[in-house]
Amino acid sequence: MSQKSRKSLVDSIRRHISSGTLHEKECAHRDQIRKVAPAVSGCEECLEMGDTWVHLRMCMTCGNVGCCNDSKNKHAAGHFHSTNHPIMKSLEPGEDWLWCFIDETKVSMP
């Protein structure tokens, strides 16, 4: 995915989440959701680098914690691109949503 396409996708997600118009559609990858828990309290790769992040996301396949696309390193999206683990969960307080990178949709908990 090109940098321009990725930015467009992120902007679209952000608009839909903030406006409340993000509706769930069928996701073909729900079977990859596992019972996982974050192993660390921050972005694993940013912590290793001594860097900072904006928001945290957790991979629902393996539990990897990465920073969001508003963060300069975009480790959560990078994790998806390197592993093809499709669904991530927001780890922000008060947020309870999952996102499928492949189907580009909000996903309900199984």
CNS distance restraints for C-alpha pairs under 8 A (distance, minus, plus):
assign (resid   1 and name CA) (resid   5 and name CA) 6.23 0.50 0.50
assign (resid   1 and name CA) (resid   6 and name CA) 6.34 0.50 0.50
assign (resid   2 and name CA) (resid   6 and name CA) 6.12 0.50 0.50
assign (resid   3 and name CA) (resid   7 and name CA) 6.15 0.50 0.50
assign (resid   4 and name CA) (resid   8 and name CA) 6.22 0.50 0.50
assign (resid   5 and name CA) (resid   9 and name CA) 6.18 0.50 0.50
assign (resid   6 and name CA) (resid  10 and name CA) 6.16 0.50 0.50
assign (resid   7 and name CA) (resid  11 and name CA) 6.05 0.50 0.50
assign (resid   8 and name CA) (resid  12 and name CA) 6.15 0.50 0.50
assign (resid   9 and name CA) (resid  13 and name CA) 6.20 0.50 0.50
assign (resid  10 and name CA) (resid  14 and name CA) 6.08 0.50 0.50
assign (resid  10 and name CA) (resid  69 and name CA) 6.96 0.50 0.50
assign (resid  11 and name CA) (resid  15 and name CA) 6.18 0.50 0.50
assign (resid  12 and name CA) (resid  16 and name CA) 6.25 0.50 0.50
assign (resid  13 and name CA) (resid  17 and name CA) 6.07 0.50 0.50
assign (resid  13 and name CA) (resid  22 and name CA) 7.66 0.50 0.50
assign (resid  14 and name CA) (resid  18 and name CA) 6.06 0.50 0.50
assign (resid  15 and name CA) (resid  19 and name CA) 6.00 0.50 0.50
assign (resid  16 and name CA) (resid  20 and name CA) 5.89 0.50 0.50
assign (resid  16 and name CA) (resid  21 and name CA) 4.99 0.50 0.50
assign (resid  16 and name CA) (resid  22 and name CA) 4.62 0.50 0.50
assign (resid  17 and name CA) (resid  21 and name CA) 6.59 0.50 0.50
assign (resid  17 and name CA) (resid  22 and name CA) 5.55 0.50 0.50
assign (resid  22 and name CA) (resid 105 and name CA) 7.81 0.50 0.50
assign (resid  22 and name CA) (resid 106 and name CA) 6.93 0.50 0.50
assign (resid  23 and name CA) (resid 105 and name CA) 7.57 0.50 0.50
assign (resid  23 and name CA) (resid 106 and name CA) 6.69 0.50 0.50
assign (resid  24 and name CA) (resid 105 and name CA) 6.11 0.50 0.50
assign (resid  24 and name CA) (resid 106 and name CA) 5.05 0.50 0.50
assign (resid  24 and name CA) (resid 107 and name CA) 5.98 0.50 0.50
assign (resid  24 and name CA) (resid 108 and name CA) 7.22 0.50 0.50
assign (resid  25 and name CA) (resid 105 and name CA) 6.31 0.50 0.50
assign (resid  25 and name CA) (resid 106 and name CA) 7.18 0.50 0.50
assign (resid  25 and name CA) (resid 107 and name CA) 7.49 0.50 0.50
assign (resid  26 and name CA) (resid 107 and name CA) 7.76 0.50 0.50
assign (resid  27 and name CA) (resid 100 and name CA) 7.23 0.50 0.50
assign (resid  27 and name CA) (resid 103 and name CA) 6.11 0.50 0.50
assign (resid  27 and name CA) (resid 105 and name CA) 7.17 0.50 0.50
assign (resid  27 and name CA) (resid 107 and name CA) 6.57 0.50 0.50
assign (resid  28 and name CA) (resid 103 and name CA) 7.49 0.50 0.50
assign (resid  29 and name CA) (resid  33 and name CA) 7.69 0.50 0.50
assign (resid  29 and name CA) (resid  86 and name CA) 6.89 0.50 0.50
assign (resid  29 and name CA) (resid  87 and name CA) 7.51 0.50 0.50
assign (resid  29 and name CA) (resid 100 and name CA) 7.57 0.50 0.50
assign (resid  30 and name CA) (resid  87 and name CA) 7.81 0.50 0.50
assign (resid  30 and name CA) (resid 107 and name CA) 7.64 0.50 0.50
assign (resid  30 and name CA) (resid 110 and name CA) 7.22 0.50 0.50
assign (resid  32 and name CA) (resid  60 and name CA) 7.43 0.50 0.50
assign (resid  32 and name CA) (resid  61 and name CA) 5.79 0.50 0.50
assign (resid  32 and name CA) (resid  85 and name CA) 7.81 0.50 0.50
assign (resid  32 and name CA) (resid  86 and name CA) 7.85 0.50 0.50
assign (resid  32 and name CA) (resid  87 and name CA) 7.76 0.50 0.50
assign (resid  33 and name CA) (resid  60 and name CA) 5.11 0.50 0.50
assign (resid  33 and name CA) (resid  61 and name CA) 5.32 0.50 0.50
assign (resid  33 and name CA) (resid  87 and name CA) 7.14 0.50 0.50
assign (resid  33 and name CA) (resid 110 and name CA) 7.95 0.50 0.50
assign (resid  34 and name CA) (resid  60 and name CA) 5.79 0.50 0.50
assign (resid  34 and name CA) (resid  61 and name CA) 5.33 0.50 0.50
assign (resid  34 and name CA) (resid  62 and name CA) 7.33 0.50 0.50
assign (resid  35 and name CA) (resid  60 and name CA) 7.43 0.50 0.50
assign (resid  36 and name CA) (resid  60 and name CA) 6.40 0.50 0.50
assign (resid  36 and name CA) (resid  61 and name CA) 7.30 0.50 0.50
assign (resid  36 and name CA) (resid  62 and name CA) 6.55 0.50 0.50
assign (resid  36 and name CA) (resid  63 and name CA) 5.11 0.50 0.50
assign (resid  37 and name CA) (resid  63 and name CA) 5.69 0.50 0.50
assign (resid  38 and name CA) (resid  58 and name CA) 6.84 0.50 0.50
assign (resid  38 and name CA) (resid  63 and name CA) 5.51 0.50 0.50
assign (resid  38 and name CA) (resid  64 and name CA) 6.73 0.50 0.50
assign (resid  38 and name CA) (resid  65 and name CA) 6.28 0.50 0.50
assign (resid  39 and name CA) (resid  63 and name CA) 7.16 0.50 0.50
assign (resid  39 and name CA) (resid  64 and name CA) 7.48 0.50 0.50
assign (resid  39 and name CA) (resid  65 and name CA) 7.65 0.50 0.50
assign (resid  40 and name CA) (resid  44 and name CA) 6.79 0.50 0.50
assign (resid  40 and name CA) (resid  65 and name CA) 7.26 0.50 0.50
assign (resid  42 and name CA) (resid  46 and name CA) 7.79 0.50 0.50
assign (resid  42 and name CA) (resid  47 and name CA) 6.86 0.50 0.50
assign (resid  42 and name CA) (resid  56 and name CA) 6.92 0.50 0.50
assign (resid  42 and name CA) (resid  65 and name CA) 6.78 0.50 0.50
assign (resid  42 and name CA) (resid  66 and name CA) 7.45 0.50 0.50
assign (resid  43 and name CA) (resid  47 and name CA) 6.02 0.50 0.50
assign (resid  43 and name CA) (resid  53 and name CA) 7.17 0.50 0.50
assign (resid  43 and name CA) (resid  56 and name CA) 6.53 0.50 0.50
assign (resid  43 and name CA) (resid  65 and name CA) 5.23 0.50 0.50
assign (resid  43 and name CA) (resid  66 and name CA) 4.42 0.50 0.50
assign (resid  43 and name CA) (resid  67 and name CA) 5.42 0.50 0.50
assign (resid  43 and name CA) (resid  75 and name CA) 7.61 0.50 0.50
assign (resid  44 and name CA) (resid  48 and name CA) 6.40 0.50 0.50
assign (resid  44 and name CA) (resid  64 and name CA) 7.45 0.50 0.50
assign (resid  44 and name CA) (resid  65 and name CA) 5.90 0.50 0.50
assign (resid  44 and name CA) (resid  66 and name CA) 6.20 0.50 0.50
assign (resid  45 and name CA) (resid  49 and name CA) 6.23 0.50 0.50
assign (resid  45 and name CA) (resid  66 and name CA) 7.06 0.50 0.50
assign (resid  45 and name CA) (resid  75 and name CA) 7.07 0.50 0.50
assign (resid  46 and name CA) (resid  50 and name CA) 5.83 0.50 0.50
assign (resid  46 and name CA) (resid  51 and name CA) 4.72 0.50 0.50
assign (resid  46 and name CA) (resid  52 and name CA) 6.03 0.50 0.50
assign (resid  46 and name CA) (resid  53 and name CA) 7.15 0.50 0.50
assign (resid  46 and name CA) (resid  66 and name CA) 7.98 0.50 0.50
assign (resid  46 and name CA) (resid  67 and name CA) 7.82 0.50 0.50
assign (resid  46 and name CA) (resid  73 and name CA) 7.76 0.50 0.50
assign (resid  47 and name CA) (resid  51 and name CA) 6.11 0.50 0.50
assign (resid  47 and name CA) (resid  52 and name CA) 7.51 0.50 0.50
assign (resid  52 and name CA) (resid  71 and name CA) 7.92 0.50 0.50
assign (resid  53 and name CA) (resid  67 and name CA) 5.73 0.50 0.50
assign (resid  53 and name CA) (resid  68 and name CA) 7.60 0.50 0.50
assign (resid  53 and name CA) (resid  71 and name CA) 5.08 0.50 0.50
assign (resid  53 and name CA) (resid  72 and name CA) 7.26 0.50 0.50
assign (resid  53 and name CA) (resid  73 and name CA) 7.75 0.50 0.50
assign (resid  54 and name CA) (resid  67 and name CA) 6.79 0.50 0.50
assign (resid  54 and name CA) (resid  68 and name CA) 6.81 0.50 0.50
assign (resid  54 and name CA) (resid  70 and name CA) 6.33 0.50 0.50
assign (resid  54 and name CA) (resid  71 and name CA) 5.08 0.50 0.50
assign (resid  55 and name CA) (resid  67 and name CA) 5.70 0.50 0.50
assign (resid  55 and name CA) (resid  68 and name CA) 5.39 0.50 0.50
assign (resid  55 and name CA) (resid  70 and name CA) 7.45 0.50 0.50
assign (resid  55 and name CA) (resid  71 and name CA) 7.10 0.50 0.50
assign (resid  55 and name CA) (resid  91 and name CA) 7.59 0.50 0.50
assign (resid  55 and name CA) (resid  92 and name CA) 6.62 0.50 0.50
assign (resid  56 and name CA) (resid  65 and name CA) 6.70 0.50 0.50
assign (resid  56 and name CA) (resid  66 and name CA) 5.77 0.50 0.50
assign (resid  56 and name CA) (resid  67 and name CA) 4.67 0.50 0.50
assign (resid  56 and name CA) (resid  68 and name CA) 5.74 0.50 0.50
assign (resid  56 and name CA) (resid  76 and name CA) 7.93 0.50 0.50
assign (resid  56 and name CA) (resid  90 and name CA) 6.30 0.50 0.50
assign (resid  56 and name CA) (resid  91 and name CA) 5.35 0.50 0.50
assign (resid  56 and name CA) (resid  92 and name CA) 6.43 0.50 0.50
assign (resid  57 and name CA) (resid  65 and name CA) 5.71 0.50 0.50
assign (resid  57 and name CA) (resid  66 and name CA) 5.41 0.50 0.50
assign (resid  57 and name CA) (resid  67 and name CA) 5.99 0.50 0.50
assign (resid  57 and name CA) (resid  68 and name CA) 6.19 0.50 0.50
assign (resid  57 and name CA) (resid  76 and name CA) 6.17 0.50 0.50
assign (resid  57 and name CA) (resid  88 and name CA) 6.12 0.50 0.50
assign (resid  57 and name CA) (resid  89 and name CA) 5.39 0.50 0.50
assign (resid  57 and name CA) (resid  90 and name CA) 4.61 0.50 0.50
assign (resid  57 and name CA) (resid  91 and name CA) 5.34 0.50 0.50
assign (resid  57 and name CA) (resid  92 and name CA) 7.85 0.50 0.50
assign (resid  58 and name CA) (resid  63 and name CA) 5.67 0.50 0.50
assign (resid  58 and name CA) (resid  64 and name CA) 5.58 0.50 0.50
assign (resid  58 and name CA) (resid  65 and name CA) 4.46 0.50 0.50
assign (resid  58 and name CA) (resid  66 and name CA) 6.34 0.50 0.50
assign (resid  58 and name CA) (resid  76 and name CA) 7.35 0.50 0.50
assign (resid  58 and name CA) (resid  88 and name CA) 5.25 0.50 0.50
assign (resid  58 and name CA) (resid  89 and name CA) 5.11 0.50 0.50
assign (resid  58 and name CA) (resid  90 and name CA) 6.48 0.50 0.50
assign (resid  58 and name CA) (resid  91 and name CA) 6.59 0.50 0.50
assign (resid  59 and name CA) (resid  63 and name CA) 4.86 0.50 0.50
assign (resid  59 and name CA) (resid  64 and name CA) 5.18 0.50 0.50
assign (resid  59 and name CA) (resid  65 and name CA) 6.47 0.50 0.50
assign (resid  59 and name CA) (resid  76 and name CA) 7.55 0.50 0.50
assign (resid  59 and name CA) (resid  85 and name CA) 7.05 0.50 0.50
assign (resid  59 and name CA) (resid  86 and name CA) 7.90 0.50 0.50
assign (resid  59 and name CA) (resid  87 and name CA) 6.12 0.50 0.50
assign (resid  59 and name CA) (resid  88 and name CA) 4.39 0.50 0.50
assign (resid  59 and name CA) (resid  89 and name CA) 6.49 0.50 0.50
assign (resid  60 and name CA) (resid  64 and name CA) 7.99 0.50 0.50
assign (resid  60 and name CA) (resid  85 and name CA) 7.78 0.50 0.50
assign (resid  60 and name CA) (resid  87 and name CA) 5.61 0.50 0.50
assign (resid  60 and name CA) (resid  88 and name CA) 5.30 0.50 0.50
assign (resid  60 and name CA) (resid  89 and name CA) 6.64 0.50 0.50
assign (resid  61 and name CA) (resid  85 and name CA) 6.10 0.50 0.50
assign (resid  61 and name CA) (resid  86 and name CA) 7.87 0.50 0.50
assign (resid  61 and name CA) (resid  87 and name CA) 7.15 0.50 0.50
assign (resid  64 and name CA) (resid  79 and name CA) 7.96 0.50 0.50
assign (resid  65 and name CA) (resid  76 and name CA) 6.94 0.50 0.50
assign (resid  66 and name CA) (resid  74 and name CA) 7.37 0.50 0.50
assign (resid  66 and name CA) (resid  75 and name CA) 4.80 0.50 0.50
assign (resid  66 and name CA) (resid  76 and name CA) 4.19 0.50 0.50
assign (resid  66 and name CA) (resid  77 and name CA) 7.93 0.50 0.50
assign (resid  66 and name CA) (resid  79 and name CA) 7.48 0.50 0.50
assign (resid  67 and name CA) (resid  71 and name CA) 6.04 0.50 0.50
assign (resid  67 and name CA) (resid  73 and name CA) 7.09 0.50 0.50
assign (resid  67 and name CA) (resid  74 and name CA) 5.48 0.50 0.50
assign (resid  67 and name CA) (resid  75 and name CA) 5.09 0.50 0.50
assign (resid  67 and name CA) (resid  76 and name CA) 5.31 0.50 0.50
assign (resid  68 and name CA) (resid  74 and name CA) 5.29 0.50 0.50
assign (resid  68 and name CA) (resid  75 and name CA) 6.77 0.50 0.50
assign (resid  68 and name CA) (resid  76 and name CA) 5.79 0.50 0.50
assign (resid  68 and name CA) (resid  77 and name CA) 7.24 0.50 0.50
assign (resid  69 and name CA) (resid  73 and name CA) 7.53 0.50 0.50
assign (resid  69 and name CA) (resid  74 and name CA) 4.58 0.50 0.50
assign (resid  69 and name CA) (resid  75 and name CA) 7.73 0.50 0.50
assign (resid  69 and name CA) (resid  76 and name CA) 7.50 0.50 0.50
assign (resid  69 and name CA) (resid  77 and name CA) 6.98 0.50 0.50
assign (resid  70 and name CA) (resid  74 and name CA) 7.06 0.50 0.50
assign (resid  74 and name CA) (resid  78 and name CA) 6.27 0.50 0.50
assign (resid  75 and name CA) (resid  79 and name CA) 5.95 0.50 0.50
assign (resid  76 and name CA) (resid  80 and name CA) 6.49 0.50 0.50
assign (resid  76 and name CA) (resid  88 and name CA) 7.87 0.50 0.50
assign (resid  77 and name CA) (resid  81 and name CA) 6.27 0.50 0.50
assign (resid  78 and name CA) (resid  82 and name CA) 6.14 0.50 0.50
assign (resid  79 and name CA) (resid  83 and name CA) 5.95 0.50 0.50
assign (resid  79 and name CA) (resid  84 and name CA) 7.64 0.50 0.50
assign (resid  79 and name CA) (resid  85 and name CA) 7.58 0.50 0.50
assign (resid  80 and name CA) (resid  84 and name CA) 4.86 0.50 0.50
assign (resid  80 and name CA) (resid  85 and name CA) 5.22 0.50 0.50
assign (resid  80 and name CA) (resid  86 and name CA) 6.17 0.50 0.50
assign (resid  80 and name CA) (resid 101 and name CA) 7.53 0.50 0.50
assign (resid  81 and name CA) (resid  85 and name CA) 7.94 0.50 0.50
assign (resid  86 and name CA) (resid 100 and name CA) 5.31 0.50 0.50
assign (resid  86 and name CA) (resid 101 and name CA) 5.29 0.50 0.50
assign (resid  86 and name CA) (resid 102 and name CA) 5.94 0.50 0.50
assign (resid  87 and name CA) (resid  98 and name CA) 6.59 0.50 0.50
assign (resid  87 and name CA) (resid  99 and name CA) 5.45 0.50 0.50
assign (resid  87 and name CA) (resid 100 and name CA) 4.39 0.50 0.50
assign (resid  87 and name CA) (resid 101 and name CA) 6.32 0.50 0.50
assign (resid  88 and name CA) (resid  98 and name CA) 5.56 0.50 0.50
assign (resid  88 and name CA) (resid  99 and name CA) 5.43 0.50 0.50
assign (resid  88 and name CA) (resid 100 and name CA) 6.65 0.50 0.50
assign (resid  88 and name CA) (resid 101 and name CA) 7.99 0.50 0.50
assign (resid  89 and name CA) (resid  96 and name CA) 7.47 0.50 0.50
assign (resid  89 and name CA) (resid  97 and name CA) 5.88 0.50 0.50
assign (resid  89 and name CA) (resid  98 and name CA) 4.32 0.50 0.50
assign (resid  89 and name CA) (resid  99 and name CA) 6.38 0.50 0.50
assign (resid  90 and name CA) (resid  95 and name CA) 6.34 0.50 0.50
assign (resid  90 and name CA) (resid  96 and name CA) 6.56 0.50 0.50
assign (resid  90 and name CA) (resid  97 and name CA) 5.99 0.50 0.50
assign (resid  90 and name CA) (resid  98 and name CA) 6.50 0.50 0.50
assign (resid  91 and name CA) (resid  95 and name CA) 7.02 0.50 0.50
assign (resid  91 and name CA) (resid  96 and name CA) 7.85 0.50 0.50
assign (resid  97 and name CA) (resid 106 and name CA) 6.92 0.50 0.50
assign (resid  97 and name CA) (resid 107 and name CA) 7.20 0.50 0.50
assign (resid  97 and name CA) (resid 108 and name CA) 7.48 0.50 0.50
assign (resid  98 and name CA) (resid 106 and name CA) 5.67 0.50 0.50
assign (resid  98 and name CA) (resid 107 and name CA) 5.18 0.50 0.50
assign (resid  98 and name CA) (resid 108 and name CA) 6.82 0.50 0.50
assign (resid  98 and name CA) (resid 109 and name CA) 7.54 0.50 0.50
assign (resid  99 and name CA) (resid 104 and name CA) 7.05 0.50 0.50
assign (resid  99 and name CA) (resid 105 and name CA) 5.79 0.50 0.50
assign (resid  99 and name CA) (resid 106 and name CA) 4.61 0.50 0.50
assign (resid  99 and name CA) (resid 107 and name CA) 5.65 0.50 0.50
assign (resid 100 and name CA) (resid 104 and name CA) 5.39 0.50 0.50
assign (resid 100 and name CA) (resid 105 and name CA) 5.48 0.50 0.50
assign (resid 100 and name CA) (resid 106 and name CA) 6.37 0.50 0.50
assign (resid 100 and name CA) (resid 107 and name CA) 6.56 0.50 0.50
assign (resid 101 and name CA) (resid 105 and name CA) 7.32 0.50 0.50
